C-alpha cells in the first residue's frame, strides 16, 4: 500500500494580508485568499515531491519529505513578511503625492528586494526536490556515508557476479544454466556477445571489470574522507566586524557580519565561493577543507588572534586534550613500587 506523506500547512497572517491589500489597492480584500494562494503553492510542491519519490530509491523519501516541509514553512514565513512590508507605507495612488513619505518608501522597497531574494531561494527548493536521488550523493546529506556504503555493496556484488559469470562461461562455453543470471539477462548477454567485434567475446569484458573496480576504489576513498570529516572538530572565530561559525548540522562555513559588508568585501567573498543566504543571514559555502583554505586567503574575515583559520582548526579543543590525556594514562603500564636495596636507595 502506497504511503502518502502528510502535508504540513503553516499559518498565513490574513490580517496582515488584508492591510497590505488596503495599502496598495482600492479593491476589497477577499477573505482567505492569501491562505488559499499559499496552500495551492504547497500542494503543487507536494505533487512534485510525490512524483520524485516514485522515481527514486525509498532511501531518499525522507529527505524529499524534509525538503517539502522546509519549503512549506519558509514560504509561509516569506509571505507573511511580505505582507508586513507592504503594509508599512501606502502606495502613492492611495496616499496621494502631497507629503508622500519618500524616505520610508525607499526603505520599504529595499525590504521588498530582500524579501524577493529570499523568495527566489525558497523556489529553488523545488529544484532540490526534483534532483534528489538523481545524481551523486552529496556530502550535505546526513546519510551520505550510509548511502555510499550501500552503493559500494552493490558495486562489489556486481564485480563478484561478473567474475563468476565469466568463469562459468569459460568452463561450460555457454551461459545457459548459469544460476547467477535471469533468463532475460542471459539473452541480453548473448546478443551483446554476438554483436562483439572480438573473435572470443566474453560475457563481461576486461574494461567493464576495470571500470567497476575503479568506481569501487573511488567510493571507498569518499567514504573514508567523509568519515574523517565527520570526526573532525571545526572551530569558528571572531573577526573585525563579525564572526565565523562552523555549522556542522547544515555542513556550512558561515560568515556573519555585524552590518552589511561593502561592495569590495562582497565581491571578494563571491570570488572565493561564498554565497549570500538570506534564510540564515550569512555568507556561506560547504564546510570542507577547501572552504577553510579559501578563508585563509580572505583578509576581510581574518581572525582577531592574527592566526590563519586553518591554524585554528589544528588546535585541539580542551575537551579533546583532556580525553587524550585520560587515554594515555589508561594505556600506560603501572610502575611497580621499588623493593629491597632499590627501595632503600
SEDRENLO-899934 format. One record per residue: residue in three letters; residue number from 1; x, y, z of N, C-alpha, C in turn. Coordinates in steps of 0.001 Angstrom, whole numbers, plus 500000, padded with zeros to 6 digits. Layout:
BEGIN
R  resn  resi   neast  nnorth     nup  caeast  canorth    caup   ceast  cnorth     cup
R   ALA   NUM       X       Y       Z       X        Y       Z       X       Y       Z
...
This chain:
BEGIN
R  resn  resi   neast  nnorth     nup  caeast  canorth    caup   ceast  cnorth     cup
R   UNK     1  500853  498802  500000  500000   500000  500000  500885  501242  500000
R   UNK     2  500637  502180  499107  501466   503374  498979  501254  504316  500156
R   UNK     3  502375  504711  500770  502317   505637  501893  502349  507075  501374
R   UNK     4  501415  507885  501816  501330   509286  501389  501766  510171  502540
R   UNK     5  502724  511037  502285  503236   511935  503323  502207  513013  503641
R   UNK     6  501982  513252  504933  501044   514287  505368  501666  515667  505147
R   UNK     7  500925  516546  504501  501429   517894  504210  501209  518784  505424
R   UNK     8  502261  519481  505812  502154   520459  506897  501931  521844  506308
R   UNK     9  500757  522424  506581  500479   523797  506166  500760  524717  507348
R   UNK    10  501495  525783  507110  501811   526721  508174  500882  527934  508081
R   UNK    11  500611  528599  509211  499597   529674  509234  499998  530910  508420
R   UNK    12  499013  531455  507729  499174   532701  506971  498433  533804  507721
R   UNK    13  499080  534945  507879  498502   536076  508618  497505  536801  507713
R   UNK    14  496242  536437  507832  495197   537035  506999  495025  538528  507298
R   UNK    15  495195  538918  508583  495066   540331  508942  496121  541178  508241
R   UNK    16  497372  540680  508203  498449   541410  507533  498211  541449  506030
R   UNK    17  497675  540352  505486  497386   540302  504049  496313  541322  503681
R   UNK    18  495329  541477  504553  494248   542441  504306  494786  543870  504353
R   UNK    19  495637  544169  505363  496198   545513  505484  497094  545851  504286
R   UNK    20  497862  544845  503817  498728   545061  502653  497906  545385  501423
R   UNK    21  496766  544708  501279  495866   544966  500146  495295  546373  500220
R   UNK    22  494874  546772  501416  494271   548095  501597  495270  549222  501352
R   UNK    23  496558  548971  501629  497600   549973  501439  498004  550137  499975
R   UNK    24  497621  549189  499142  498117   549211  497763  497034  549065  496692
R   UNK    25  495762  548982  497100  494705   548790  496107  493376  549332  496626
R   UNK    26  492520  549789  495694  491180   550259  496073  490182  549103  496149
R   UNK    27  490529  547971  495579  489612   546830  495595  489625  546155  496960
R   UNK    28  488495  545522  497299  488356   544869  498604  489172  543573  498656
R   UNK    29  489619  543258  499852  490371   542012  500057  489399  540850  500197
R   UNK    30  489649  539787  499471  488811   538591  499570  489323  537729  500711
R   UNK    31  488517  537580  501740  488934   536862  502948  489391  535433  502615
R   UNK    32  490550  535077  503131  491078   533726  502927  491857  533535  501643
R   UNK    33  491955  534576  500813  492623   534420  499515  494131  534183  499663
R   UNK    34  494764  534823  500655  496205   534620  500864  496495  533187  501286
R   UNK    35  495661  532666  502184  495833   531272  502627  495602  530308  501466
R   UNK    36  494599  530604  500650  494311   529744  499504  495471  529745  498513
R   UNK    37  496054  530914  498284  497190   531013  497371  498383  530215  497918
R   UNK    38  498625  530358  499228  499726   529643  499870  499531  528129  499757
R   UNK    39  498332  527653  500077  498079   526209  500053  498177  525644  498640
R   UNK    40  497760  526426  497657  497854   525959  496265  499324  525759  495874
R   UNK    41  500197  526643  496337  501619   526524  496028  502241  525332  496746
R   UNK    42  501838  525105  497999  502351   523956  498745  501854  522649  498123
R   UNK    43  500605  522624  497691  500058   521428  497040  500826  521103  495757
R   UNK    44  501188  522141  495016  501963   521942  493796  503336  521354  494139
R   UNK    45  503939  521868  495202  505233   521343  495644  505101  519895  496110
R   UNK    46  503993  519582  496779  503763   518209  497254  503611  517250  496078
R   UNK    47  502972  517712  495009  502825   516870  493818  504198  516579  493187
R   UNK    48  505067  517593  493175  506431   517410  492658  507184  516405  493527
R   UNK    49  506998  516522  494856  507675   515609  495784  507207  514163  495588
R   UNK    50  505902  513966  495450  505378   512604  495253  505858  512015  493931
R   UNK    51  505918  512833  492899  506406   512370  491605  507875  511941  491711
R   UNK    52  508665  512737  492435  510083   512404  492585  510269  511139  493407
R   UNK    53  509442  510951  494428  509543   509747  495264  509220  508489  494477
R   UNK    54  508372  508634  493464  508027   507472  492642  509170  507089  491694
R   UNK    55  510140  508007  491521  511234   507765  490566  512520  507300  491234
R   UNK    56  512640  507479  492557  513919   507214  493203  513793  506144  494278
R   UNK    57  514942  505710  494759  515018   504700  495815  514337  505229  497083
R   UNK    58  513620  504362  497827  512932   504795  499055  513850  505433  500088
R   UNK    59  515167  505181  499993  516077   505785  500961  516084  507310  500867
R   UNK    60  515641  507849  499717  515626   509296  499516  514293  509940  499920
R   UNK    61  513294  509122  500252  511961   509660  500527  511950  510600  501729
R   UNK    62  512688  510243  502774  512703   511083  503978  513299  512455  503673
R   UNK    63  514359  512479  502861  514978   513753  502507  514011  514605  501688
R   UNK    64  513268  513982  500768  512291   514713  499953  511198  515296  500838
R   UNK    65  510705  514498  501793  509671   514986  502716  510187  516159  503543
R   UNK    66  511454  516083  503961  512053   517171  504745  512145  518455  503913
R   UNK    67  512546  518318  502641  512627   519485  501757  511251  520103  501532
R   UNK    68  510240  519248  501382  508876   519748  501195  508411  520522  502417
R   UNK    69  508676  519997  503605  508262   520681  504830  509011  522003  504990
R   UNK    70  510300  522005  504632  511084   523247  504691  510505  524286  503744
R   UNK    71  510118  523837  502541  509512   524738  501558  508221  525349  502114
R   UNK    72  507353  524504  502685  506070   524988  503207  506274  525987  504342
R   UNK    73  507211  525704  505223  507452   526594  506377  508052  527929  505943
R   UNK    74  509091  527860  505112  509760   529091  504687  508867  529935  503778
R   UNK    75  508026  529270  502974  507110   530016  502115  506123  530824  502953
R   UNK    76  505586  530212  504012  504655   530928  504890  505348  532114  505558
R   UNK    77  506571  531898  506037  507312   532984  506681  507569  534124  505698
R   UNK    78  507933  533769  504451  508234   534780  503444  506992  535581  503058
R   UNK    79  505862  534890  502878  504634   535588  502505  504170  536517  503620
R   UNK    80  504232  536035  504868  503815   536873  505998  504711  538103  506132
R   UNK    81  506019  537904  505923  506926   539044  505967  506630  540025  504833
R   UNK    82  506294  539485  503651  505954   540334  502515  504716  541175  502772
R   UNK    83  503715  540572  503429  502502   541332  503764  502835  542456  504740
R   UNK    84  503686  542148  505727  504052   543163  506724  504806  544319  506066
R   UNK    85  505674  543998  505136  506437   545047  504427  505499  545919  503595
R   UNK    86  504575  545289  502864  503653   546034  502001  502714  546940  502800
R   UNK    87  502482  546574  504065  501549   547360  504890  502223  548537  505582
R   UNK    88  503551  548664  505447  504263   549739  506154  503946  551123  505588
R   UNK    89  503964  551228  504268  503778   552532  503616  502751  552365  502492
R   UNK    90  501751  553234  502405  500764   553121  501328  501380  553531  499993
R   UNK    91  500799  553031  498918  501271   553432  497597  500870  554882  497344
R   UNK    92  501548  555553  496399  501257   556944  496096  499835  557085  495562
R   UNK    93  499325  556022  494960  497966   556035  494438  496954  556159  495574
R   UNK    94  497254  555517  496724  496345   555550  497864  496558  556815  498693
R   UNK    95  497835  557157  498960  498136   558282  499849  498076  559630  499157
R   UNK    96  498326  559635  497828  498380   560907  497109  499792  561483  497157
R   UNK    97  500147  562364  496207  501525   562890  496124  501884  563889  497214
R   UNK    98  500911  564523  497816  501200   565537  498830  501765  564896  500095
R   UNK    99  502906  565440  500562  503548   564947  501789  503792  563433  501761
R   UNK   100  504079  562899  500585  504325   561454  500481  505669  561113  501131
R   UNK   101  505727  560100  502016  506977   559751  502733  507975  559025  501822
R   UNK   102  508721  559795  501048  509648   559212  500073  510720  558361  500757
R   UNK   103  511271  558852  501869  512327   558117  502572  511849  556758  503055
R   UNK   104  510639  556738  503644  510087   555464  504124  509810  554507  502966
R   UNK   105  509373  555109  501831  509077   554274  500662  510354  553608  500145
R   UNK   106  511460  554347  500130  512726   553774  499668  513177  552642  500589
R   UNK   107  512995  552838  501880  513344   551789  502834  512456  550556  502629
R   UNK   108  511169  550809  502350  510244   549702  502084  510663  548931  500832
R   UNK   109  511079  549657  499802  511499   548995  498557  512735  548120  498760
R   UNK   110  513664  548591  499623  514839   547771  499918  514440  546487  500648
R   UNK   111  513474  546615  501553  512980   545436  502270  512281  544477  501309
R   UNK   112  511573  545038  500340  510910   544201  499332  511933  543429  498493
R   UNK   113  513029  544105  498136  514078   543441  497354  514666  542260  498126
R   UNK   114  514912  542462  499411  515455   541394  500250  514467  540243  500372
R   UNK   115  513180  540593  500514  512140   539575  500615  512023  538787  499313
R   UNK   116  512192  539457  498172  512130   538788  496879  513326  537849  496680
R   UNK   117  514485  538260  497190  515672   537404  497100  515453  536110  497895
R   UNK   118  514843  536256  499060  514504   535082  499859  513471  534213  499139
R   UNK   119  512518  534845  498466  511502   534122  497685  512157  533253  496614
R   UNK   120  513138  533801  495917  513831   533035  494872  514557  531833  495469
R   UNK   121  515171  532036  496628  515842   530921  497306  514838  529813  497645
R   UNK   122  513679  530200  498153  512652   529221  498530  512159  528449  497314
R   UNK   123  511951  529151  496195  511509   528463  494981  512587  527511  494469
R   UNK   124  513846  527825  494793  514940   526936  494412  514874  525591  495122
R   UNK   125  514158  525523  496246  513986   524246  496950  513228  523235  496091
R   UNK   126  512390  523725  495187  511660   522820  494296  512627  522093  493365
R   UNK   127  513669  522797  492925  514684   522151  492084  515460  521111  492878
R   UNK   128  515670  521396  494169  516351   520410  495015  515507  519150  495158
R   UNK   129  514200  519330  495273  513300   518171  495361  513381  517357  494073
R   UNK   130  513354  518064  492937  513394   517373  491633  514701  516614  491410
R   UNK   131  515790  517074  492012  517093   516452  491766  517488  515429  492828
R   UNK   132  516734  515350  493913  517089   514418  494990  517056  512978  494495
R   UNK   133  518152  512283  494712  518236   510875  494323  518579  510634  492874
R   UNK   134  518756  511716  492096  519007   511554  490665  520491  511618  490317
R   UNK   135  521257  512276  491142  522674   512428  490816  523544  511752  491846
R   UNK   136  524717  512348  492071  525627   511786  493052  525111  512020  494462
R   UNK   137  525810  511422  495416  525434   511547  496813  526175  512739  497396
R   UNK   138  525433  513744  497842  526031   514982  498331  526575  514811  499740
R   UNK   139  527682  515503  500011  528249   515487  501363  527311  516188  502340
R   UNK   140  526371  517021  501828  525384   517684  502682  524387  516700  503284
R   UNK   141  524240  515563  502629  523261   514573  503065  523737  513923  504357
R   UNK   142  522943  514012  505456  523366   513403  506718  523532  511888  506631
R   UNK   143  522893  511256  505636  523018   509798  505451  523980  509470  504314
R   UNK   144  524880  510404  503987  525778   510213  502839  526627  508952  502981
R   UNK   145  527216  508738  504159  528085   507573  504361  527283  506282  504218
R   UNK   146  526088  506282  504792  525230   505090  504697  524866  504785  503240
R   UNK   147  524547  505832  502477  524173   505633  501073  525378  505207  500235
R   UNK   148  526539  505781  500533  527743   505384  499813  528106  503933  500112
R   UNK   149  527899  503521  501367  528180   502130  501720  527244  501181  500977
R   UNK   150  525979  501591  500839  525025   500771  500091  525433  500684  498620
R   UNK   151  525904  501819  498071  526378   501816  496691  527600  500933  496540
R   UNK   152  528514  500998  497520  529720   500176  497482  529370  498693  497529
R   UNK   153  528418  498327  498371  527990   496925  498450  527480  496433  497098
R   UNK   154  526713  497297  496415  526185   496918  495106  527283  496752  494071
R   UNK   155  528264  497669  494102  529380   497587  493153  530211  496330  493389
R   UNK   156  530470  496014  494644  531264   494818  494967  530501  493550  494597
R   UNK   157  529199  493582  494786  528384   492420  494392  528412  492249  492875
R   UNK   158  528321  493364  492142  528372   493308  490678  529725  492770  490194
R   UNK   159  530794  493206  490860  532139   492749  490483  532259  491238  490651
R   UNK   160  531747  490735  491756  531805   489294  492028  530973  488510  491013
R   UNK   161  529778  489030  490710  528907   488338  489748  529544  488291  488366
R   UNK   162  530138  489432  487933  530773   489463  486615  531909  488444  486519
R   UNK   163  532714  488331  487568  533808   487368  487577  533281  485931  487532
R   UNK   164  532250  485657  488335  531694   484306  488397  531033  483909  487075
R   UNK   165  530345  484860  486431  529703   484573  485137  530758  484273  484077
R   UNK   166  531838  485060  484065  532929   484803  483111  533553  483437  483353
R   UNK   167  533727  483071  484638  534298   481752  484961  533367  480637  484501
R   UNK   168  532062  480842  484674  531076   479828  484239  531144  479657  482722
R   UNK   169  531281  480766  482014  531325   480706  480542  532599  480005  480057
R   UNK   170  533732  480285  480739  534983   479614  480352  534884  478110  480561
R   UNK   171  534205  477720  481616  534104   476288  481939  533123  475553  481043
R   UNK   172  531964  476184  480761  530896   475483  480026  530783  475921  478569
R   UNK   173  531376  477044  478212  531281   477529  476840  529908  478057  476486
R   UNK   174  529079  478288  477468  527728   478814  477252  527242  479482  478535
R   UNK   175  526159  480244  478415  525590   480920  479576  524343  480219  480102
R   UNK   176  523734  479397  479269  522520   478671  479679  522794  477854  480932
R   UNK   177  521908  478002  481897  522056   477247  483134  522816  477984  484217
R   UNK   178  523292  479183  483924  524032   479961  484931  523034  480502  485963
R   UNK   179  523171  480039  487210  522215   480394  488264  522313  481854  488687
R   UNK   180  523403  482528  488328  523594   483922  488728  522824  484901  487849
R   UNK   181  522309  484410  486716  521623   485276  485760  520185  484843  485552
R   UNK   182  519318  485819  485306  517939   485522  484954  517891  485189  483462
R   UNK   183  516829  484546  482978  516718   484244  481542  516854  485484  480665
R   UNK   184  516264  486608  481096  516374   487850  480314  517817  488334  480245
R   UNK   185  518525  488258  481378  519922   488685  481404  520784  487803  480506
R   UNK   186  520499  486513  480497  521254   485588  479639  521070  485952  478169
R   UNK   187  519825  486217  477770  519558   486549  476369  520217  487878  475978
R   UNK   188  520207  488863  476890  520838   490146  476588  522344  489999  476433
R   UNK   189  522963  489195  477288  524402   488970  477185  524760  488209  475911
R   UNK   190  523917  487267  475540  524141   486523  474285  524120  487479  473091
R   UNK   191  523140  488365  473070  523026   489321  471968  524225  490257  471942
R   UNK   192  524674  490684  473126  525832   491571  473208  527096  490882  472714
R   UNK   193  527252  489615  473070  528436   488861  472642  528405  488615  471133
R   UNK   194  527217  488362  470584  527085   488106  469134  527448  489345  468325
R   UNK   195  527194  490538  468904  527485   491784  468190  528904  492272  468446
R   UNK   196  529650  491564  469300  531008   491977  469654  531972  491709  468501
R   UNK   197  532906  492644  468289  533861   492503  467191  534970  491511  467524
R   UNK   198  535141  491173  468807  536201   490244  469192  535899  488826  468714
R   UNK   199  536952  488079  468416  536774   486690  467974  536418  485778  469134
R   UNK   200  536811  486177  470338  536498   485377  471534  535833  486252  472598
R   UNK   201  534644  486740  472316  533973   487630  473267  533660  486929  474585
R   UNK   202  533600  487721  475636  533241   487218  476959  531971  487923  477432
R   UNK   203  531251  487295  478356  530029   487956  478854  530323  489366  479374
R   UNK   204  531411  489489  480124  531817   490790  480638  533275  491014  480274
R   UNK   205  533530  492075  479493  534881   492340  479009  535752  492930  480129
R   UNK   206  537057  492910  479894  538027   493364  480904  537788  494821  481299
R   UNK   207  537437  495660  480310  537249   497078  480620  536077  497300  481575
R   UNK   208  535052  496417  481488  533915   496547  482387  534323  496241  483832
R   UNK   209  535126  495205  483992  535624   494858  485321  536557  495950  485853
R   UNK   210  537418  496470  484959  538360   497520  485357  537628  498792  485779
R   UNK   211  536648  499207  484973  535880   500417  485288  535113  500272  486594
R   UNK   212  534518  499112  486803  533749   498885  488020  534673  498876  489237
R   UNK   213  535857  498291  489053  536818   498246  490157  537314  499649  490500
R   UNK   214  537494  500502  489480  537911   501885  489719  536838  502644  490491
R   UNK   215  535580  502387  490169  534479   503029  490891  534423  502551  492341
R   UNK   216  534726  501275  492568  534784   500741  493931  535835  501488  494741
R   UNK   217  537013  501679  494154  538081   502398  494858  537683  503847  495132
R   UNK   218  537023  504485  494158  536608   505878  494332  535612  506016  495472
R   UNK   219  534628  505122  495522  533603   505189  496575  534225  504897  497936
R   UNK   220  535145  503937  497999  535827   503641  499264  536586  504868  499766
R   UNK   221  537269  505557  498846  538024   506757  499215  537087  507836  499742
R   UNK   222  535934  507993  499101  534979   509034  499523  534392  508706  500891
R   UNK   223  534105  507427  501141  533604   507019  502456  534633  507342  503529
R   UNK   224  535898  507056  503228  536974   507332  504177  537093  508832  504446
R   UNK   225  536996  509639  503397  537105   511096  503553  535963  511651  504398
R   UNK   226  534727  511221  504089  533567   511717  504830  533591  511245  506274
R   UNK   227  534097  510027  506510  534180   509502  507877  535158  510328  508700
R   UNK   228  536292  510678  508101  537275   511504  508800  536712  512891  509081
R   UNK   229  536006  513462  508094  535438   514801  508267  534382  514805  509358
R   UNK   230  533612  513703  509450  532560   513620  510471  533143  513600  511880
R   UNK   231  534393  513145  512005  535025   513055  513320  535786  514324  513689
R   UNK   232  535978  515237  512721  536743   516447  512991  535945  517440  513822
R   UNK   233  536667  518214  514602  536048   519271  515397  536485  520614  514806
R   UNK   234  535563  521285  514125  535876   522569  513499  535689  523709  514506
R   UNK   235  536529  524707  514375  536475   525855  515290  536160  527131  514518
R   UNK   236  535172  527865  514984  534864   529165  514398  535766  530234  514988
R   UNK   237  535570  531488  514611  536404   532578  515126  535688  533911  514958
R   UNK   238  536207  534912  515636  535706   536278  515507  536686  537091  514679
R   UNK   239  536154  538009  513889  536998   538919  513119  536481  540343  513313
R   UNK   240  537216  541302  512824  536828   542701  512981  535560  542979  512173
R   UNK   241  534427  543025  512875  533153   543291  512199  532252  542086  512058
R   UNK   242  532558  541003  512756  531672   539847  512663  532275  538576  513229
R   UNK   243  531692  537455  512845  532140   536158  513351  531940  535087  512278
R   UNK   244  532656  533989  512442  532522   532834  511554  532079  531646  512393
R   UNK   245  531069  530938  511915  530576   529751  512610  530688  528535  511710
R   UNK   246  531002  527392  512325  531074   526119  511612  529788  525344  511893
R   UNK   247  528846  525414  510978  527546   524778  511163  527626  523334  510689
R   UNK   248  527879  522414  511626  528029   521001  511255  526696  520398  510806
R   UNK   249  525604  520853  511407  524288   520302  511067  523935  520548  509601
R   UNK   250  524192  521777  509113  523910   522111  507709  525129  521955  506813
R   UNK   251  526271  521558  507415  527521   521360  506667  527922  522636  505929
R   UNK   252  527934  523753  506659  528252   525054  506066  529241  525838  506934
R   UNK   253  530177  526509  506269  531013   527518  506914  530280  528836  506696
R   UNK   254  529867  529486  507784  529000   530654  507697  529696  531898  508246
R   UNK   255  529607  532994  507487  530209   534269  507873  529090  535259  508199
R   UNK   256  529074  535728  509442  528067   536686  509888  528730  538048  510117
R   UNK   257  528254  539077  509412  528765   540431  509578  527841  541213  510509
R   UNK   258  528437  542130  511296  527622   542971  512186  526740  543921  511380
R   UNK   259  527209  544333  510207  526441   545187  509301  526624  544701  507879
R   UNK   260  526031  545388  506938  526159   544981  505546  527573  545266  505046
R   UNK   261  528300  544240  504538  529663   544466  504047  529657  545321  502785
R   UNK   262  530762  546034  502547  530821   546911  501377  530957  546089  500094
R   UNK   263  530887  546767  498957  530884   546095  497650  532161  545289  497417
R   UNK   264  533309  545819  497824  534573   545109  497622  534609  543819  498429
R   UNK   265  534126  543881  499658  534099   542683  500509  533168  541632  499928
R   UNK   266  531995  542070  499448  531047   541122  498853  531643  540469  497611
R   UNK   267  532339  541259  496803  532975   540713  495596  534059  539710  495967
R   UNK   268  534799  540008  497028  535862   539108  497491  535281  537782  497975
R   UNK   269  534189  537858  498695  533530   536644  499187  533014  535789  498020
R   UNK   270  532374  536453  497054  531834   535739  495898  532934  535054  495097
R   UNK   271  534065  535731  494935  535162   535156  494159  535789  533957  494862
R   UNK   272  535541  533826  496169  536076   532701  496935  535033  531611  497173
R   UNK   273  533928  531688  496450  532927   530619  496521  531854  530800  497564
R   UNK   274  531831  531945  498270  530792   532182  499266  529565  532803  498600
R   UNK   275  528396  532429  499089  527141   532952  498560  526264  533459  499699
R   UNK   276  525535  534530  499429  524651   535110  500435  523426  534236  500615
R   UNK   277  523118  533881  501862  521953   533051  502191  521009  533875  503062
R   UNK   278  519990  534512  502469  519069   535352  503241  518361  534577  504348
R   UNK   279  518161  533267  504141  517408   532471  505118  518116  532411  506466
R   UNK   280  519457  532526  506473  520201   532484  507736  520936  533794  508006
R   UNK   281  520908  534713  507032  521582   535994  507201  523089  535887  507229
R   UNK   282  523625  534987  506402  525074   534768  506405  525588  534509  504994
R   UNK   283  526884  534778  504815  527598   534356  503616  528149  532970  503926
R   UNK   284  527954  532015  503039  528334   530653  503379  528766  529843  502163
R   UNK   285  529448  528732  502447  529779   527741  501449  529918  526404  502170
R   UNK   286  529985  525326  501426  530043   523998  502022  531266  523874  502925
R   UNK   287  531071  523233  504082  532132   523092  505078  533093  521975  504664
R   UNK   288  534178  522367  504020  535197   521420  503561  536575  522018  503831
R   UNK   289  537603  521212  503576  538972   521729  503702  539209  522872  502720
R   UNK   290  538584  522778  501534  538716   523862  500553  538126  525165  501077
R   UNK   291  537037  525072  501838  536426   526273  502414  537366  526906  503440
R   UNK   292  538043  526078  504235  538998   526588  505220  540157  527288  504516
R   UNK   293  540653  526654  503435  541763   527261  502691  541336  528576  502040
R   UNK   294  540081  528628  501567  539572   529873  500985  539511  530968  502048
R   UNK   295  539106  530588  503268  539038   531559  504367  540427  532087  504718
R   UNK   296  541445  531243  504553  542825   531687  504813  543210  532879  503945
R   UNK   297  542663  532923  502722  543045   533966  501765  542204  535232  501894
R   UNK   298  541173  535197  502723  540270   536341  502851  540691  537256  504000
R   UNK   299  541199  538420  503668  541638   539375  504686  540455  539939  505462
R   UNK   300  539272  539985  504812  538099   540596  505434  537544  539789  506603
R   UNK   301  537901  538507  506727  537410   537690  507845  538583  537099  508639
R   UNK   302  539707  537777  508613  540904   537320  509320  540633  537277  510820
R   UNK   303  540955  536164  511507  540720   536057  512955  541421  537168  513733
R   UNK   304  540784  537610  514818  541353   538656  515651  542679  538239  516267
R   UNK   305  542876  536922  516422  544117   536413  517010  545314  536599  516087
R   UNK   306  545053  536884  514804  546133   537038  513844  546535  535746  513171
R   UNK   307  545979  534623  513638  546284   533334  513034  545436  533102  511788
R   UNK   308  545848  532119  511004  545038   531723  509866  543923  530795  510341
R   UNK   309  542756  530820  509681  541668   529910  510054  542105  528444  510084
R   UNK   310  542981  528045  509140  543438   526651  509109  544266  526316  510340
R   UNK   311  544987  527307  510880  545764   527068  512091  544854  526868  513299
R   UNK   312  543739  527560  513309  542779   527394  514403  542191  525997  514408
R   UNK   313  542027  525403  513220  541444   524063  513134  542407  523003  513653
R   UNK   314  543716  523300  513587  544702   522315  514027  544805  522258  515543
R   UNK   315  544297  523279  516220  544373   523296  517676  543292  522393  518266
R   UNK   316  543667  521381  519060  542640   520525  519661  541858  521286  520717
R   UNK   317  540611  520939  520863  539787   521587  521878  540225  521125  523265
R   UNK   318  539835  521856  524297  540180   521481  525664  539638  520094  525990
R   UNK   319  538395  519827  525549  537773   518529  525803  538574  517415  525141
R   UNK   320  539017  517658  523901  539780   516651  523177  541117  516395  523868
R   UNK   321  541792  517453  524339  543077   517317  525021  542933  516502  526298
R   UNK   322  541868  516782  527078  541625   516028  528315  541365  514565  528013
R   UNK   323  540607  514302  526928  540285   512929  526548  541553  512158  526184
R   UNK   324  542441  512817  525419  543679   512170  525011  544579  511887  526205
R   UNK   325  544602  512820  527169  545414   512606  528365  544894  511438  529196
R   UNK   326  543563  511333  529311  542964   510218  530053  543301  508889  529395
R   UNK   327  543225  508844  528051  543529   507612  527331  544987  507224  527516
R   UNK   328  545882  508233  527545  547308   507979  527711  547584  507378  529076
R   UNK   329  546928  507910  530108  547108   507402  531468  546629  505968  531576
R   UNK   330  545484  505675  530920  544909   504329  530998  545748  503286  530278
R   UNK   331  546446  503694  529220  547229   502739  528420  548642  502564  528935
R   UNK   332  549137  503502  529781  550491   503368  530313  550547  502233  531319
R   UNK   333  551623  501365  531281  551748   500265  532245  552002  500809  533638
R   UNK   334  551406  500140  534636  551589   500583  536014  553026  500334  536451
R   UNK   335  553664  501325  537111  555018   501191  537598  555010  500515  538967
R   UNK   336  555831  499453  539077  555893   498731  540339  556676  499522  541368
R   UNK   337  556265  499425  542611  556961   500120  543687  558320  499452  543906
R   UNK   338  559370  500226  544126  560697   499650  544354  560741  498839  545633
R   UNK   339  561605  497819  545679  561704   496950  546843  563169  496716  547180
R   UNK   340  563441  496223  548397  564785   495846  548784  565728  497025  548774
R   UNK   341  566987  496756  548219  568013   497787  548167  567552  498990  547359
R   UNK   342  566781  498711  546268  566298   499821  545431  565449  500772  546244
R   UNK   343  564646  500159  547164  563769   500993  547980  564576  501831  548947
R   UNK   344  565668  501206  549479  566494   501947  550434  567216  503094  549758
R   UNK   345  567670  502828  548518  568322   503884  547764  567365  505020  547496
